[in-house]
Amino acid sequence: MIYFCQNCFKEIPCDTAVCPFCGVDISMYDAHNFEHKLIHALQHPIPETVNIAITILGKLKSKKAVKPLKELFNKTYDPYIQKAILDTLFQIGTPQSLRFIKKMLVHESIIVRKEAEMLVKRTQ
């Protein structure tokens, strides 16, 4: 099994107490709740891990994730990650997240625009 530092996401041995790359105490992450860990995983370098975190945050309807999801959307150029973020923001359903989806009706990516159109229709 491969283990990663939960702070810098570099590969570390499974019995590591302090990350040799960033110096963080690995055990401090045990105190964080699941939602916090998922939000932190939005920064993970492996896209599949990011996508899983996005999906679970939507199923949890995590209002705390709205801002980090919007930030990730604006930072990435991957239209499939952006599409997943829109789906999750729709599931969360806050007024702020729904306004963000409506703004994507004019996005440059056709994948993003089509997803926003479909989600906006579902709100009507």
N, C-alpha and C positions, 0 to 999 in steps of 0.2 A: 504494500500500500504506500502511496505517496502522501506526504504531509506538507502543508504549506503554512508559512507564517500568516497569521490572520491580520497582520498589520501591513507588511510589505508584499505579501503573497509569493515570496520566493520559497523554493523547495528547501525543506529542512529535515533532519533526522527525526524520527517519531518520538524520541525521548528528550527532545530539546526543551529546556526550561526558559532560556533566553535566546532570542533570534540572533544568530551570528552576523546577520546582515544589517538589521536596523536597531538591534539592542533592546527590543521590547520584551517585557515579561509575558511569555505566552499564557501563563495561568490567569492573567488579568481579564482575558476574554471569556473565561468561564463565568464571570459575574454578569456579563451582558445577556439580555434576553434575546430570544429568537428573532424578533422583529428587528432589533438593532443589528444583529449579525447579518441579516438579509440585506438591510440597507447598506451596510459596509461592503457586502459582497458585490454591490453594483460597480465597485472599482476593480474587481478581479480581472486579471489579464486574459483569462480564458473565456471567450464569448459564450460558450455553452453554460458556464457557471453563472454568468451575468443573466442570461436568458431564464435560467431556472429561478434565480432570485426575483426577477421581475414577475414571473408567473405566480410565484407563491405570495408575493406582496399583494398582488391583485386578489388572490383567493382569500387573503386575510383582510382585504379592504383597508389596508394600512394608510391612514390619513397622514401619518408621519413621513411616509415615503413620497408624497406628492412633490415636494420641493426637490429632493434628490433625483427623482425620476425625470422631472423637467430639466434639471441641470444636465443629466446624462444624455437626454434627448438632444439638447443643444450642443453637446460636446462630441457626439458620435456622428459619423457619416454613414453608418450601416443602416440602410432602410429597414432591414428586418428587425433589428433591435429597436429602432424607432417605432415600427409597427407594433411590436410587443408592448412597448411603453404606452402607446395610445390605448391599446386594449386594456391594460392594467389601470390606467387613469380612468377609463370608462367604468371599469368594475368598482373602483374606489368611489366614483360618483360625486365628489365634492363640486361645488360651483366653480372653484378655481380650476379643477382638473377638466371640467367640461368646457370652460372658456378656452383653455389651452388647446383642446381638441378642435374647437371651432376655428381657431387661428391657423390650424394646419390645413384648412381647406384650400389654401393658396401655396402650400409648400412646393418646392421645386421637384421633389421626388413623386412620381406618379403612384408609387406603392403607398407612400404616406398619405397623399391626397385621397386616394380611393378608400383607404381605411378610415380616414377622418369622415369622408362622405357617408360611408356605411354606418359609422357610429352616430353621427349627427342625425341621420334618418331614424335611428332606433330611439332617439330621445323625443321624437315628435309624436 
